[in-house]
Amino acid sequence: MLVIQRRPEETIRIGDDITVRVLGIIGNSVKIGIDAPRSITVHREEVYEAIQRENEAAARSTKRIQGLL
Amino acid sequence: MAHRVIPTSNFGDLRVSDDQLLHIPRGMIGIPDTQWLLLTREPNSPFLWLQSAQDPDRALPVTMPEVFFPDYHLAVPSQALDGLDIKDSDTVEALCVVRATEQLADFTINLRGPLIFNASSRTGAQVVTAIEYPVQQPLWEQRGINQLDVTHPNLPVIRLGEATA
């Protein structure tokens, strides 16, 4: 993993058309601004984890309910 | 067309042809399997089974989101559809994973992470919608069971009982 130290208002550029800017730091939370083309997907990691949990829960339920559906 | 027998833990051995397989080249989120079958018990059932062709134990209940949520809007960043090779003439089908419990009334649907398929190539991906839909949406919030207008997706749906090897 590449580790870069940045201060508020400083920016990181990824490739030609993605920038990540540190907008501010309040307590232990960092506000980040991302500029990317519309074709690039940006989501919080928690969204992927939540979807993965639902997939796993759905797969676990099969034995119990397969006669029902 | 070549046939093969797919063993499953819940539905017995299924004899299927290659053109009935669905392909999810990148796997589902957290599930690496890339070959799947779509199963049903009844032609009008709102629920289908997405059965892994690679892991007999793995099957997930899925449904057509628009059957339960007619306003569901499939806004997905184009990058998420890379590899599906969707052309204007292709039909796109969406399926959502259902978290099923013993009580039908308690079922939830994951509207945030639908599976999108190019019906022509039977190739799909699980994506994250741009709209922040819930991952655990109570299923019966808008439509009761007698109000459903069920149309199965334009994908090969295998009727259980007919394909048993």
gemmi code that builds the backbone of each chain (N, CA, C; Angstrom):
import gemmi

chains = {
    "A": [
        ("MET", (0.843, -1.205, 0.000), (0.000, 0.000, 0.000), (0.876, 1.252, 0.000)),
        ("LEU", (0.517, 2.180, -0.837), (1.213, 3.465, -0.879), (0.673, 4.359, 0.235)),
        ("VAL", (1.564, 4.897, 1.036), (1.126, 5.768, 2.139), (1.637, 7.178, 1.875)),
        ("ILE", (0.727, 8.141, 1.850), (1.093, 9.527, 1.590), (0.516, 10.395, 2.693)),
        ("GLN", (1.333, 11.278, 3.221), (0.815, 12.189, 4.241), (0.343, 13.473, 3.577)),
        ("ARG", (-0.886, 13.908, 3.897), (-1.442, 15.123, 3.310), (-2.044, 15.985, 4.398)),
        ("ARG", (-2.047, 17.286, 4.178), (-2.696, 18.222, 5.105), (-4.035, 18.633, 4.527)),
        ("PRO", (-4.891, 19.214, 5.366), (-6.166, 19.711, 4.832), (-5.941, 20.618, 3.624)),
        ("GLU", (-6.808, 20.466, 2.634), (-6.796, 21.190, 1.358), (-5.757, 20.653, 0.379)),
        ("GLU", (-4.955, 19.704, 0.804), (-4.015, 19.105, -0.144), (-4.683, 17.936, -0.866)),
        ("THR", (-4.129, 17.610, -2.033), (-4.798, 16.692, -2.961), (-3.871, 15.567, -3.392)),
        ("ILE", (-4.463, 14.452, -3.697), (-3.752, 13.340, -4.334), (-4.402, 13.117, -5.689)),
        ("ARG", (-3.594, 12.871, -6.693), (-4.144, 12.572, -8.013), (-3.885, 11.103, -8.346)),
        ("ILE", (-4.925, 10.426, -8.796), (-4.812, 9.010, -9.182), (-5.084, 8.932, -10.677)),
        ("GLY", (-4.096, 8.502, -11.422), (-4.248, 8.486, -12.876), (-4.407, 9.908, -13.387)),
        ("ASP", (-5.053, 10.042, -14.552), (-5.175, 11.362, -15.169), (-6.380, 12.134, -14.663)),
        ("ASP", (-7.400, 11.431, -14.182), (-8.650, 12.156, -13.978), (-9.342, 11.890, -12.647)),
        ("ILE", (-8.602, 11.389, -11.668), (-9.204, 11.220, -10.343), (-8.380, 12.014, -9.335)),
        ("THR", (-9.060, 12.875, -8.562), (-8.364, 13.561, -7.477), (-9.083, 13.292, -6.164)),
        ("VAL", (-8.275, 13.173, -5.120), (-8.800, 12.957, -3.777), (-8.255, 14.080, -2.901)),
        ("ARG", (-9.162, 14.878, -2.328), (-8.729, 16.042, -1.562), (-9.162, 15.897, -0.103)),
        ("VAL", (-8.263, 16.200, 0.786), (-8.613, 16.242, 2.203), (-9.272, 17.596, 2.460)),
        ("LEU", (-10.577, 17.576, 2.749), (-11.300, 18.834, 2.926), (-11.175, 19.362, 4.349)),
        ("GLY", (-11.061, 18.450, 5.274), (-10.940, 18.908, 6.654), (-10.861, 17.729, 7.608)),
        ("ILE", (-10.428, 18.035, 8.817), (-10.325, 17.003, 9.851), (-11.026, 17.529, 11.089)),
        ("ILE", (-12.009, 16.775, 11.552), (-12.706, 17.146, 12.779), (-12.628, 15.968, 13.726)),
        ("GLY", (-11.941, 16.162, 14.877), (-11.780, 15.046, 15.807), (-11.096, 13.891, 15.105)),
        ("ASN", (-11.707, 12.715, 15.154), (-11.072, 11.559, 14.504), (-11.751, 11.215, 13.181)),
        ("SER", (-12.414, 12.219, 12.577), (-12.990, 11.924, 11.270), (-12.420, 12.860, 10.214)),
        ("VAL", (-12.208, 12.310, 9.039), (-11.600, 13.037, 7.926), (-12.646, 13.209, 6.833)),
        ("LYS", (-12.818, 14.419, 6.375), (-13.744, 14.653, 5.270), (-12.946, 14.674, 3.969)),
        ("ILE", (-13.361, 13.821, 3.035), (-12.609, 13.630, 1.791), (-13.489, 14.007, 0.609)),
        ("GLY", (-12.937, 14.750, -0.328), (-13.657, 15.054, -1.562), (-13.027, 14.300, -2.721)),
        ("ILE", (-13.853, 13.609, -3.492), (-13.341, 12.813, -4.613), (-13.910, 13.367, -5.906)),
        ("ASP", (-13.033, 13.693, -6.838), (-13.465, 14.079, -8.181), (-13.057, 12.972, -9.129)),
        ("ALA", (-14.036, 12.388, -9.772), (-13.745, 11.288, -10.693), (-14.760, 11.333, -11.818)),
        ("PRO", (-14.411, 10.765, -12.983), (-15.390, 10.698, -14.069), (-16.623, 9.917, -13.613)),
        ("ARG", (-17.751, 10.210, -14.243), (-18.985, 9.539, -13.854), (-18.913, 8.027, -14.005)),
        ("SER", (-18.023, 7.573, -14.871), (-17.949, 6.130, -15.120), (-17.253, 5.377, -13.981)),
        ("ILE", (-16.623, 6.123, -13.068), (-15.904, 5.468, -11.968), (-16.840, 5.321, -10.773)),
        ("THR", (-16.894, 4.114, -10.220), (-17.750, 3.901, -9.057), (-16.977, 4.205, -7.778)),
        ("VAL", (-17.617, 4.970, -6.904), (-17.018, 5.270, -5.597), (-18.065, 4.958, -4.538)),
        ("HIS", (-17.764, 4.024, -3.666), (-18.688, 3.683, -2.580), (-17.897, 3.508, -1.302)),
        ("ARG", (-18.585, 3.701, -0.174), (-17.962, 3.366, 1.107), (-17.758, 1.860, 1.186)),
        ("GLU", (-16.654, 1.462, 1.796), (-16.361, 0.037, 1.956), (-17.515, -0.686, 2.662)),
        ("GLU", (-18.171, -0.010, 3.607), (-19.247, -0.661, 4.370), (-20.369, -1.165, 3.458)),
        ("VAL", (-20.582, -0.493, 2.313), (-21.643, -0.930, 1.411), (-21.332, -2.324, 0.879)),
        ("TYR", (-20.083, -2.525, 0.488), (-19.686, -3.847, -0.007), (-19.802, -4.900, 1.093)),
        ("GLU", (-19.397, -4.514, 2.300), (-19.483, -5.474, 3.411), (-20.937, -5.837, 3.693)),
        ("ALA", (-21.833, -4.838, 3.620), (-23.254, -5.100, 3.886), (-23.839, -6.020, 2.819)),
        ("ILE", (-23.471, -5.781, 1.556), (-23.989, -6.633, 0.475), (-23.459, -8.057, 0.625)),
        ("GLN", (-22.192, -8.168, 0.995), (-21.611, -9.493, 1.227), (-22.346, -10.215, 2.354)),
        ("ARG", (-22.681, -9.486, 3.426), (-23.432, -10.103, 4.542), (-24.791, -10.608, 4.076)),
        ("GLU", (-25.466, -9.813, 3.244), (-26.789, -10.245, 2.756), (-26.659, -11.483, 1.878)),
        ("ASN", (-25.637, -11.512, 1.034), (-25.413, -12.704, 0.194), (-25.221, -13.944, 1.065)),
        ("GLU", (-24.396, -13.796, 2.088), (-24.094, -14.947, 2.944), (-25.329, -15.378, 3.725)),
        ("ALA", (-26.100, -14.391, 4.216), (-27.314, -14.720, 4.978), (-28.328, -15.413, 4.076)),
        ("ALA", (-28.459, -14.937, 2.839), (-29.398, -15.546, 1.895), (-28.994, -16.995, 1.611)),
        ("ALA", (-27.700, -17.231, 1.432), (-27.227, -18.588, 1.132), (-27.432, -19.511, 2.334)),
        ("ARG", (-27.310, -18.966, 3.540), (-27.485, -19.798, 4.741), (-28.940, -20.204, 4.951)),
        ("SER", (-29.853, -19.368, 4.480), (-31.268, -19.625, 4.765), (-31.838, -20.762, 3.918)),
        ("THR", (-31.098, -21.170, 2.882), (-31.655, -22.067, 1.878), (-32.178, -23.381, 2.453)),
        ("LYS", (-31.394, -24.027, 3.290), (-31.790, -25.338, 3.801), (-33.134, -25.269, 4.520)),
        ("ARG", (-33.323, -24.195, 5.287), (-34.530, -24.084, 6.114), (-35.772, -23.838, 5.282)),
        ("ILE", (-35.625, -23.079, 4.197), (-36.843, -22.622, 3.520), (-37.014, -23.197, 2.122)),
        ("GLN", (-36.142, -24.112, 1.708), (-36.218, -24.511, 0.292), (-37.522, -25.213, -0.056)),
        ("GLY", (-38.213, -25.775, 0.946), (-39.510, -26.363, 0.656), (-40.597, -25.314, 0.489)),
        ("LEU", (-40.320, -24.123, 1.006), (-41.318, -23.047, 1.038), (-41.427, -22.319, -0.298)),
        ("LEU", (-40.289, -22.118, -0.956), (-40.290, -21.294, -2.169), (-40.292, -22.171, -3.417)),
    ],
    "B": [
        ("MET", (-26.436, -29.573, -28.376), (-25.978, -28.844, -27.189), (-25.555, -29.840, -26.099)),
        ("ALA", (-24.393, -29.606, -25.552), (-23.876, -30.529, -24.537), (-24.689, -30.416, -23.244)),
        ("HIS", (-24.946, -31.554, -22.653), (-25.625, -31.569, -21.369), (-24.628, -31.934, -20.279)),
        ("ARG", (-24.964, -31.526, -19.090), (-24.166, -31.958, -17.947), (-25.084, -32.100, -16.753)),
        ("VAL", (-24.604, -32.824, -15.766), (-25.379, -33.000, -14.543), (-24.732, -32.165, -13.448)),
        ("ILE", (-25.535, -31.269, -12.874), (-25.042, -30.402, -11.795), (-25.614, -30.941, -10.475)),
        ("PRO", (-24.765, -31.381, -9.568), (-25.287, -31.837, -8.286), (-25.636, -30.646, -7.382)),
        ("THR", (-26.778, -30.740, -6.682), (-27.126, -29.698, -5.713), (-27.590, -30.365, -4.420)),
        ("SER", (-27.357, -29.711, -3.311), (-27.741, -30.268, -2.009), (-29.241, -30.172, -1.781)),
        ("ASN", (-29.867, -29.111, -2.305), (-31.267, -28.847, -1.990), (-32.239, -29.312, -3.062)),
        ("PHE", (-31.762, -29.466, -4.282), (-32.682, -29.729, -5.386), (-32.322, -30.998, -6.166)),
        ("GLY", (-31.421, -31.797, -5.620), (-31.027, -33.024, -6.295), (-30.065, -32.757, -7.450)),
        ("ASP", (-29.870, -33.762, -8.293), (-28.997, -33.604, -9.464), (-29.806, -33.010, -10.609)),
        ("LEU", (-29.271, -31.960, -11.213), (-29.987, -31.274, -12.296), (-29.270, -31.528, -13.610)),
        ("ARG", (-30.048, -31.965, -14.589), (-29.480, -32.190, -15.922), (-29.761, -30.939, -16.747)),
        ("VAL", (-28.721, -30.261, -17.130), (-28.900, -28.980, -17.823), (-28.011, -28.926, -19.056)),
        ("SER", (-28.391, -28.055, -19.980), (-27.535, -27.830, -21.147), (-26.688, -26.586, -20.903)),
        ("ASP", (-25.608, -26.474, -21.644), (-24.678, -25.362, -21.419), (-25.354, -24.010, -21.604)),
        ("ASP", (-26.351, -23.948, -22.497), (-26.975, -22.644, -22.735), (-27.969, -22.256, -21.625)),
        ("GLN", (-28.085, -23.086, -20.602), (-28.894, -22.703, -19.444), (-28.037, -22.115, -18.322)),
        ("LEU", (-26.732, -22.139, -18.502), (-25.849, -21.600, -17.460), (-25.787, -20.081, -17.524)),
        ("LEU", (-25.809, -19.458, -16.361), (-25.548, -18.019, -16.262), (-24.091, -17.835, -15.843)),
        ("HIS", (-23.486, -16.788, -16.369), (-22.079, -16.534, -16.077), (-21.936, -15.230, -15.302)),
        ("ILE", (-21.254, -15.306, -14.193), (-20.936, -14.101, -13.423), (-19.415, -14.084, -13.285)),
        ("PRO", (-18.731, -13.527, -14.302), (-17.272, -13.715, -14.399), (-16.495, -13.212, -13.180)),
        ("ARG", (-16.998, -12.159, -12.534), (-16.276, -11.639, -11.358), (-16.812, -12.219, -10.053)),
        ("GLY", (-17.767, -13.136, -10.151), (-18.381, -13.679, -8.940), (-19.324, -12.673, -8.315)),
        ("MET", (-20.075, -13.122, -7.302), (-20.883, -12.175, -6.542), (-19.999, -11.549, -5.473)),
        ("ILE", (-20.482, -10.503, -4.833), (-19.652, -9.836, -3.822), (-19.463, -10.802, -2.647)),
        ("GLY", (-18.233, -11.234, -2.452), (-17.914, -12.174, -1.381), (-18.134, -13.636, -1.736)),
        ("ILE", (-18.638, -13.918, -2.936), (-18.869, -15.308, -3.362), (-18.194, -15.494, -4.724)),
        ("PRO", (-17.155, -16.337, -4.804), (-16.346, -16.378, -6.021), (-16.955, -17.162, -7.180)),
        ("ASP", (-18.023, -17.926, -6.950), (-18.538, -18.809, -8.005), (-18.946, -18.011, -9.244)),
        ("THR", (-18.614, -18.564, -10.421), (-18.853, -17.823, -11.666), (-19.925, -18.459, -12.550)),
        ("GLN", (-20.363, -19.687, -12.233), (-21.388, -20.348, -13.054), (-22.593, -20.665, -12.183)),
        ("TRP", (-23.772, -20.284, -12.678), (-24.993, -20.373, -11.861), (-26.154, -20.858, -12.702)),
        ("LEU", (-27.176, -21.333, -11.995), (-28.432, -21.718, -12.627), (-29.559, -20.971, -11.943)),
        ("LEU", (-30.606, -20.720, -12.686), (-31.791, -20.071, -12.134), (-32.903, -21.119, -12.097)),
        ("LEU", (-33.421, -21.379, -10.897), (-34.386, -22.466, -10.706), (-35.720, -21.917, -10.209)),
        ("THR", (-36.786, -22.634, -10.531), (-38.088, -22.284, -9.969), (-38.905, -23.548, -9.762)),
        ("ARG", (-39.813, -23.492, -8.798), (-40.750, -24.602, -8.615), (-42.027, -24.386, -9.417)),
        ("GLU", (-42.450, -23.119, -9.484), (-43.717, -22.785, -10.136), (-43.446, -21.763, -11.226)),
        ("PRO", (-44.161, -21.843, -12.343), (-43.929, -20.874, -13.423), (-44.218, -19.434, -13.005)),
        ("ASN", (-45.096, -19.233, -12.028), (-45.428, -17.860, -11.634), (-44.875, -17.470, -10.277)),
        ("SER", (-43.932, -18.239, -9.773), (-43.397, -17.916, -8.447), (-42.638, -16.587, -8.491)),
        ("PRO", (-42.879, -15.706, -7.515), (-42.085, -14.478, -7.470), (-40.643, -14.735, -7.027)),
        ("PHE", (-40.389, -15.934, -6.504), (-39.046, -16.230, -6.014), (-38.380, -17.269, -6.912)),
        ("LEU", (-37.114, -17.037, -7.183), (-36.311, -17.981, -7.943), (-35.119, -18.357, -7.076)),
        ("TRP", (-34.504, -19.463, -7.430), (-33.266, -19.846, -6.747), (-32.092, -19.619, -7.683)),
        ("LEU", (-31.097, -18.927, -7.162), (-29.843, -18.803, -7.890), (-28.904, -19.855, -7.308)),
        ("GLN", (-28.736, -20.927, -8.066), (-27.967, -22.084, -7.586), (-26.581, -22.067, -8.226)),
        ("SER", (-25.556, -22.184, -7.401), (-24.200, -22.293, -7.937), (-24.047, -23.610, -8.687)),
        ("ALA", (-23.430, -23.553, -9.862), (-23.122, -24.776, -10.604), (-21.786, -25.352, -10.153)),
        ("GLN", (-21.134, -24.650, -9.224), (-19.804, -25.079, -8.782), (-19.796, -25.557, -7.335)),
        ("ASP", (-20.755, -25.108, -6.543), (-20.829, -25.510, -5.136), (-22.244, -26.007, -4.855)),
        ("PRO", (-22.424, -27.317, -4.694), (-23.770, -27.880, -4.531), (-24.528, -27.262, -3.361)),
        ("ASP", (-23.802, -26.810, -2.340), (-24.446, -26.274, -1.135), (-24.945, -24.846, -1.304)),
        ("ARG", (-24.534, -24.161, -2.371), (-24.779, -22.726, -2.433), (-25.966, -22.379, -3.328)),
        ("ALA", (-27.030, -21.895, -2.703), (-28.195, -21.416, -3.457), (-28.770, -20.225, -2.707)),
        ("LEU", (-29.130, -19.183, -3.468), (-29.669, -17.974, -2.851), (-31.043, -17.688, -3.444)),
        ("PRO", (-32.035, -17.364, -2.594), (-33.306, -16.915, -3.148), (-33.148, -15.529, -3.766)),
        ("VAL", (-33.719, -15.352, -4.940), (-33.659, -14.047, -5.616), (-35.051, -13.724, -6.168)),
        ("THR", (-35.235, -12.452, -6.514), (-36.498, -12.054, -7.109), (-36.280, -10.909, -8.082)),
        ("MET", (-37.341, -10.595, -8.804), (-37.314, -9.488, -9.749), (-37.739, -8.236, -8.976)),
        ("PRO", (-36.873, -7.274, -8.776), (-37.196, -6.166, -7.864), (-38.433, -5.376, -8.275)),
        ("GLU", (-38.671, -5.246, -9.588), (-39.792, -4.419, -10.030), (-41.143, -5.059, -9.713)),
        ("VAL", (-41.150, -6.361, -9.427), (-42.399, -7.022, -9.047), (-42.888, -6.484, -7.696)),
        ("PHE", (-41.959, -6.249, -6.802), (-42.306, -5.763, -5.466), (-42.219, -4.250, -5.362)),
        ("PHE", (-41.338, -3.648, -6.134), (-41.116, -2.201, -6.076), (-41.152, -1.633, -7.502)),
        ("PRO", (-42.359, -1.317, -7.972), (-42.505, -0.886, -9.369), (-41.689, 0.359, -9.705)),
        ("ASP", (-41.356, 1.156, -8.705), (-40.584, 2.376, -8.970), (-39.074, 2.160, -8.893)),
        ("TYR", (-38.656, 0.931, -8.667), (-37.220, 0.665, -8.506), (-36.471, 1.173, -9.729)),
        ("HIS", (-35.455, 1.956, -9.474), (-34.732, 2.602, -10.560), (-33.302, 2.092, -10.582)),
        ("LEU", (-32.959, 1.454, -11.671), (-31.672, 0.786, -11.747), (-30.607, 1.754, -12.266)),
        ("ALA", (-30.148, 2.629, -11.386), (-29.085, 3.555, -11.774), (-27.753, 2.967, -11.330)),
        ("VAL", (-26.939, 2.626, -12.308), (-25.684, 1.947, -12.022), (-24.579, 2.624, -12.820)),
        ("PRO", (-23.472, 2.975, -12.177), (-22.366, 3.580, -12.927), (-21.896, 2.646, -14.038)),
        ("SER", (-21.565, 3.218, -15.201), (-21.271, 2.389, -16.367), (-20.088, 1.461, -16.129)),
        ("GLN", (-19.154, 1.888, -15.292), (-17.973, 1.041, -15.062), (-18.356, -0.294, -14.429)),
        ("ALA", (-19.440, -0.259, -13.625), (-19.871, -1.487, -12.965), (-20.341, -2.525, -13.971)),
        ("LEU", (-20.681, -2.060, -15.171), (-21.196, -2.985, -16.189), (-20.119, -3.418, -17.178)),
        ("ASP", (-18.881, -3.004, -16.933), (-17.764, -3.434, -17.787), (-17.733, -4.950, -17.864)),
        ("GLY", (-17.533, -5.457, -19.034), (-17.442, -6.910, -19.182), (-18.764, -7.544, -19.551)),
        ("LEU", (-19.881, -6.826, -19.344), (-21.170, -7.398, -19.731), (-21.467, -7.124, -21.194)),
        ("ASP", (-20.722, -6.187, -21.781), (-20.805, -5.938, -23.219), (-22.254, -5.672, -23.653)),
        ("ILE", (-22.906, -4.773, -22.933), (-24.317, -4.509, -23.211), (-24.441, -3.531, -24.377)),
        ("LYS", (-25.142, -3.982, -25.427), (-25.405, -3.123, -26.577), (-26.856, -2.648, -26.505)),
        ("ASP", (-27.182, -1.655, -27.317), (-28.532, -1.089, -27.263), (-29.611, -2.133, -27.485)),
        ("SER", (-29.287, -3.141, -28.305), (-30.295, -4.144, -28.663), (-30.452, -5.218, -27.587)),
        ("ASP", (-29.563, -5.222, -26.577), (-29.610, -6.282, -25.575), (-30.650, -5.986, -24.498)),
        ("THR", (-31.280, -7.038, -24.019), (-32.182, -6.906, -22.880), (-31.367, -7.037, -21.603)),
        ("VAL", (-31.645, -6.143, -20.658), (-30.964, -6.186, -19.364), (-31.963, -6.647, -18.318)),
        ("GLU", (-31.568, -7.611, -17.513), (-32.443, -8.124, -16.462), (-31.787, -7.911, -15.106)),
        ("ALA", (-32.608, -7.569, -14.115), (-32.092, -7.370, -12.759), (-32.722, -8.392, -11.824)),
        ("LEU", (-31.910, -8.921, -10.944), (-32.392, -9.798, -9.877), (-31.821, -9.289, -8.566)),
        ("CYS", (-32.615, -9.381, -7.497), (-32.117, -8.974, -6.187), (-32.146, -10.164, -5.232)),
        ("VAL", (-31.153, -10.196, -4.363), (-31.039, -11.274, -3.382), (-32.062, -11.054, -2.270)),
        ("VAL", (-32.718, -12.137, -1.883), (-33.736, -12.090, -0.835), (-33.179, -12.773, 0.408)),
        ("ARG", (-33.352, -12.107, 1.548), (-33.021, -12.760, 2.808), (-34.309, -13.378, 3.322)),
        ("ALA", (-34.370, -14.697, 3.237), (-35.603, -15.407, 3.563), (-35.532, -15.932, 4.992)),
        ("THR", (-36.648, -15.846, 5.677), (-36.752, -16.405, 7.018), (-37.932, -17.372, 7.011)),
        ("GLU", (-38.194, -17.988, 8.143), (-39.302, -18.949, 8.158), (-40.647, -18.275, 7.939)),
        ("GLN", (-40.753, -17.008, 8.267), (-41.995, -16.265, 8.052), (-41.875, -15.438, 6.770)),
        ("LEU", (-42.767, -15.693, 5.841), (-42.763, -14.944, 4.588), (-42.867, -13.437, 4.837)),
        ("ALA", (-43.598, -13.075, 5.872), (-43.818, -11.656, 6.178), (-42.527, -10.937, 6.559)),
        ("ASP", (-41.517, -11.707, 6.978), (-40.275, -11.095, 7.462), (-39.182, -11.039, 6.395)),
        ("PHE", (-39.477, -11.477, 5.194), (-38.455, -11.474, 4.142), (-37.966, -10.046, 3.876)),
        ("THR", (-36.683, -9.931, 3.565), (-36.154, -8.636, 3.115), (-35.464, -8.828, 1.763)),
        ("ILE", (-35.305, -7.730, 1.055), (-34.684, -7.762, -0.268), (-33.526, -6.769, -0.279)),
        ("ASN", (-32.442, -7.157, -0.912), (-31.292, -6.266, -1.033), (-31.422, -5.464, -2.332)),
        ("LEU", (-31.905, -4.228, -2.196), (-32.087, -3.379, -3.386), (-30.808, -2.638, -3.757)),
        ("ARG", (-29.822, -2.640, -2.869), (-28.593, -1.874, -3.116), (-27.600, -2.639, -3.979)),
        ("GLY", (-27.636, -3.970, -3.905), (-26.643, -4.767, -4.644), (-27.284, -5.735, -5.619)),
        ("PRO", (-27.996, -5.222, -6.648), (-28.670, -6.122, -7.586), (-27.676, -6.872, -8.482)),
        ("LEU", (-28.157, -7.965, -9.037), (-27.424, -8.658, -10.096), (-27.993, -8.173, -11.411)),
        ("ILE", (-27.102, -7.737, -12.297), (-27.523, -7.255, -13.610), (-27.043, -8.247, -14.652)),
        ("PHE", (-27.943, -8.663, -15.525), (-27.570, -9.614, -16.571), (-27.823, -9.043, -17.955)),
        ("ASN", (-26.900, -9.306, -18.845), (-27.143, -9.147, -20.265), (-27.835, -10.436, -20.717)),
        ("ALA", (-29.126, -10.315, -21.077), (-29.901, -11.520, -21.366), (-29.373, -12.242, -22.605)),
        ("SER", (-28.785, -11.515, -23.551), (-28.302, -12.155, -24.779), (-27.132, -13.090, -24.494)),
        ("SER", (-26.231, -12.660, -23.628), (-25.039, -13.467, -23.360), (-25.168, -14.249, -22.054)),
        ("ARG", (-26.262, -14.010, -21.299), (-26.480, -14.652, -19.996), (-25.312, -14.382, -19.052)),
        ("THR", (-24.727, -13.202, -19.202), (-23.578, -12.823, -18.388), (-23.979, -11.687, -17.470)),
        ("GLY", (-23.580, -11.787, -16.212), (-24.013, -10.776, -15.255), (-22.943, -10.386, -14.258)),
        ("ALA", (-23.327, -9.425, -13.410), (-22.438, -8.946, -12.355), (-23.302, -8.448, -11.208)),
        ("GLN", (-22.769, -8.546, -10.016), (-23.444, -7.904, -8.882), (-22.849, -6.512, -8.718)),
        ("VAL", (-23.709, -5.526, -8.708), (-23.250, -4.140, -8.719), (-23.824, -3.393, -7.511)),
        ("VAL", (-23.333, -2.186, -7.311), (-23.853, -1.328, -6.250), (-24.593, -0.186, -6.930)),
        ("THR", (-25.847, 0.045, -6.557), (-26.617, 1.102, -7.210), (-26.110, 2.481, -6.782)),
        ("ALA", (-26.272, 3.441, -7.677), (-25.892, 4.812, -7.346), (-26.859, 5.390, -6.309)),
        ("ILE", (-28.126, 5.012, -6.414), (-29.110, 5.443, -5.416), (-28.904, 4.621, -4.150)),
        ("GLU", (-28.996, 5.272, -2.994), (-28.690, 4.561, -1.748), (-29.894, 3.766, -1.249)),
        ("TYR", (-30.263, 2.746, -1.994), (-31.334, 1.843, -1.557), (-30.860, 1.025, -0.360)),
        ("PRO", (-31.811, 0.543, 0.468), (-31.417, -0.298, 1.603), (-30.994, -1.698, 1.162)),
        ("VAL", (-30.069, -2.293, 1.924), (-29.684, -3.679, 1.663), (-30.673, -4.645, 2.307)),
        ("GLN", (-31.423, -4.154, 3.286), (-32.433, -5.010, 3.942), (-33.785, -4.317, 3.906)),
        ("GLN", (-34.341, -4.205, 2.720), (-35.658, -3.584, 2.556), (-36.753, -4.619, 2.864)),
        ("PRO", (-37.664, -4.330, 3.818), (-38.791, -5.263, 4.003), (-39.512, -5.474, 2.672)),
        ("LEU", (-39.743, -6.736, 2.343), (-40.178, -7.085, 0.991), (-41.606, -6.649, 0.689)),
        ("TRP", (-42.475, -6.638, 1.705), (-43.910, -6.499, 1.438), (-44.404, -5.092, 1.707)),
        ("GLU", (-43.516, -4.112, 1.641), (-43.914, -2.758, 2.024), (-44.883, -2.126, 1.028)),
        ("GLN", (-44.765, -2.475, -0.248), (-45.608, -1.810, -1.262), (-46.674, -2.727, -1.850)),
        ("ARG", (-46.380, -4.008, -1.940), (-47.289, -4.935, -2.611), (-47.551, -6.147, -1.726)),
        ("GLY", (-48.830, -6.554, -1.646), (-49.169, -7.805, -0.983), (-49.030, -8.955, -1.959)),
        ("ILE", (-49.100, -10.170, -1.445), (-48.825, -11.336, -2.293), (-49.850, -11.474, -3.414)),
        ("ASN", (-51.072, -10.968, -3.196), (-52.096, -11.072, -4.237), (-52.041, -9.933, -5.249)),
        ("GLN", (-51.134, -8.992, -5.013), (-51.028, -7.832, -5.913), (-49.828, -7.950, -6.852)),
        ("LEU", (-49.137, -9.071, -6.794), (-47.901, -9.175, -7.572), (-48.213, -9.508, -9.031)),
        ("ASP", (-47.515, -8.819, -9.902), (-47.620, -9.109, -11.328), (-46.279, -9.718, -11.743)),
        ("VAL", (-46.220, -11.045, -11.703), (-44.924, -11.726, -11.839), (-44.608, -12.027, -13.300)),
        ("THR", (-43.471, -11.537, -13.744), (-42.933, -11.948, -15.040), (-41.507, -12.416, -14.800)),
        ("HIS", (-41.209, -13.618, -15.195), (-39.844, -14.103, -15.004), (-38.894, -13.406, -15.980)),
        ("PRO", (-37.635, -13.289, -15.591), (-36.683, -12.586, -16.460), (-36.450, -13.340, -17.763)),
        ("ASN", (-35.983, -12.613, -18.731), (-35.667, -13.176, -20.037), (-34.307, -13.884, -19.975)),
        ("LEU", (-34.264, -14.884, -19.104), (-33.065, -15.692, -18.876), (-33.540, -17.140, -18.758)),
        ("PRO", (-32.660, -18.113, -18.971), (-33.124, -19.497, -18.816), (-33.495, -19.792, -17.363)),
        ("VAL", (-34.770, -20.105, -17.150), (-35.238, -20.468, -15.812), (-35.598, -21.951, -15.844)),
        ("ILE", (-34.952, -22.725, -15.007), (-35.134, -24.177, -15.015), (-36.247, -24.546, -14.050)),
        ("ARG", (-37.236, -25.242, -14.556), (-38.362, -25.660, -13.730), (-37.956, -26.914, -12.963)),
        ("LEU", (-37.970, -26.839, -11.651), (-37.590, -27.998, -10.837), (-38.608, -29.103, -11.049)),
        ("GLY", (-38.115, -30.312, -11.083), (-39.005, -31.440, -11.368), (-38.866, -31.877, -12.810)),
        ("GLU", (-38.587, -30.926, -13.699), (-38.436, -31.278, -15.114), (-36.981, -31.559, -15.478)),
        ("ALA", (-36.084, -31.017, -14.676), (-34.664, -31.134, -15.020), (-33.937, -32.106, -14.101)),
        ("THR", (-34.701, -32.786, -13.243), (-34.053, -33.690, -12.306), (-33.448, -34.860, -13.064)),
        ("ALA", (-32.185, -35.104, -12.813), (-31.470, -36.148, -13.565), (-31.880, -37.529, -13.060)),
    ],
}
model = gemmi.Model(1)
for chain_id, residues in chains.items():
    chain = gemmi.Chain(chain_id)
    for i, (resn, *xyz) in enumerate(residues, 1):
        res = gemmi.Residue()
        res.name, res.seqid = resn, gemmi.SeqId(i, " ")
        for name, pos in zip(("N", "CA", "C"), xyz):
            atom = gemmi.Atom()
            atom.name, atom.element = name, gemmi.Element(name[0])
            atom.pos, atom.b_iso = gemmi.Position(*pos), 0.0
            res.add_atom(atom)
        chain.add_residue(res)
    model.add_chain(chain)
structure = gemmi.Structure()
structure.add_model(model)
structure.setup_entities()
